[in-house]
Each structure stands twice: as C-alpha cells, then as structure tokens.
Amino acid sequence: MYKIIIILVLLIIMFYMVRRAAQAWIAPKPDEAMPGKDVMIQDPVCKTYVTAGTAIIEEVSGQKYYFCSQDCAKHFRREGSA
C-alpha cells in the first residue's frame, strides 16, 4: 500500500515539474531590444536624450531607432535612403 502512495506522490511531483518546464518553454520571451519606458535613449540625429516611453520608434532594416521628434525621424530616413 505504501508503495502505491509513494508512486502516486512521485507522479504528481513529476507532473508539476513537467508542466512548469513546458510553460517556461512555451511562454513568449520579452523583447530584449525594447528598453523599459523610463530608460533614457539618445536620439541618433540630434543627440538629445529622450525616454523610451515617449520616443518616436522607427524600424529600419530590422533595427529599432528612437527619436525625440518626427522631424528627427524624417531626417534620419532621408539621410539613410540617400
């Protein structure tokens, strides 16, 4: 009788361990390139610092760039495409 109880307890423990591992594997990974919204980032055009939460985000060739204004973003696109 004790063997059955021990086997059941071990099976329950194994079930929860496998479930936790599967959830960690399936869970979406946070975007590591996206900084926190309170982090200060330097604008590549005018070199001013802006918080990531208020920045204008442009993606060029898979790379994210953060700008302080639409004018800086337009200037960057214009200079990058020239």
Secondary structure as GFF3:
##gff-version 3
##sequence-region A 1 82
A	DSSP	alpha_helix	2	26	.	.	.	ID=ss1
A	DSSP	beta_strand	40	42	.	.	.	ID=ss2
A	DSSP	beta_strand	49	51	.	.	.	ID=ss3
A	DSSP	beta_strand	56	60	.	.	.	ID=ss4
A	DSSP	beta_strand	63	67	.	.	.	ID=ss5
A	DSSP	alpha_helix	70	81	.	.	.	ID=ss6
###
